[in-house]
């Protein structure tokens, strides 16, 4: 998986015209990288890649899972994506 290339997806369906998601936490973080308790999170988690310094948001997980299952580029999954792997198994 090309995780670094995929966790910076575009924020809408038209990938050619949209802005990339910000690569910063959605909440203020403590020195250990986790969210500050009772800290104010961003208003829309779907516009951020990370909730805190470690954990991806739902939108990042959806992009990673979708591209792992059906690669749009040879850099997405190697040597084959999950969809191709399952087709190969069921075809035998």
C-alpha positions in Angstrom: 0.0 0.0 0.0 1.2 3.5 -0.8 -0.1 4.8 2.5 1.6 8.2 2.3 0.2 8.9 -1.1 -3.3 7.8 -0.1 -3.7 9.6 3.2 -3.5 12.9 1.5 -6.6 12.4 -0.7 -8.8 15.1 -2.2 -11.9 16.1 -0.1 -14.6 15.5 -2.8 -15.5 13.1 -5.6 -13.9 15.2 -8.3 -10.2 14.5 -7.6 -9.0 16.8 -10.3 -10.5 20.0 -8.9 -10.5 19.6 -5.1 -8.1 20.7 -2.4 -6.0 18.2 -0.5 -7.0 17.3 3.1 -4.8 19.1 5.7 -2.2 16.8 7.2 -2.6 18.0 10.7 -4.5 16.7 13.8 -8.2 17.5 14.2 -7.7 18.2 17.9 -5.1 20.0 20.0 -2.5 17.3 21.1 -0.5 16.6 24.2 3.2 16.0 24.1 2.5 12.2 23.8 0.5 12.9 20.5 -3.0 12.2 21.8 -5.8 14.6 22.0 -6.0 17.0 24.9 -8.9 15.8 27.2 -11.9 18.1 26.7 -10.0 19.9 23.9 -12.0 21.3 21.0 -11.9 19.2 17.9 -12.3 20.5 14.4 -15.9 21.0 13.3 -15.7 18.5 10.5 -13.5 15.4 10.9 -14.1 14.6 7.2 -11.7 17.5 6.3 -8.8 16.1 8.3 -6.6 13.0 7.8 -5.7 12.5 11.5 -7.8 12.8 14.6 -4.7 13.1 16.8 -1.0 12.5 16.0 -1.5 8.8 15.4 -5.1 7.8 14.5 -6.6 8.4 11.1 -10.1 9.8 10.7 -12.9 7.8 9.1 -12.4 9.5 5.7 -8.7 8.5 5.7 -9.7 4.9 6.5 -12.3 4.8 3.8 -9.9 6.1 1.2 -7.2 3.5 2.3 -9.7 0.6 2.3 -11.3 1.6 -1.0 -7.9 1.9 -2.8 -6.6 -1.3 -1.2 -9.6 -3.2 -2.5 -9.6 -1.6 -6.0 -6.3 0.1 -6.8 -6.4 3.1 -9.1 -2.7 3.0 -9.6 0.0 0.4 -9.5 1.4 2.3 -6.5 -1.8 1.8 -4.5 -1.4 -2.0 -3.8 1.4 -4.3 -4.9 1.6 -6.8 -6.5 -2.2 -6.9 -6.7 -5.2 -5.2 -5.0 -7.5 -7.2 -2.7 -10.2 -7.3 -5.4 -7.9 -9.0 -7.8 -6.6 -11.4 -5.1 -10.2 -12.5 -4.3 -11.0 -12.9 -8.0 -7.9 -15.1 -8.4 -8.9 -17.3 -5.4 -12.5 -17.8 -6.6 -11.4 -18.4 -10.2 -9.3 -21.4 -9.2 
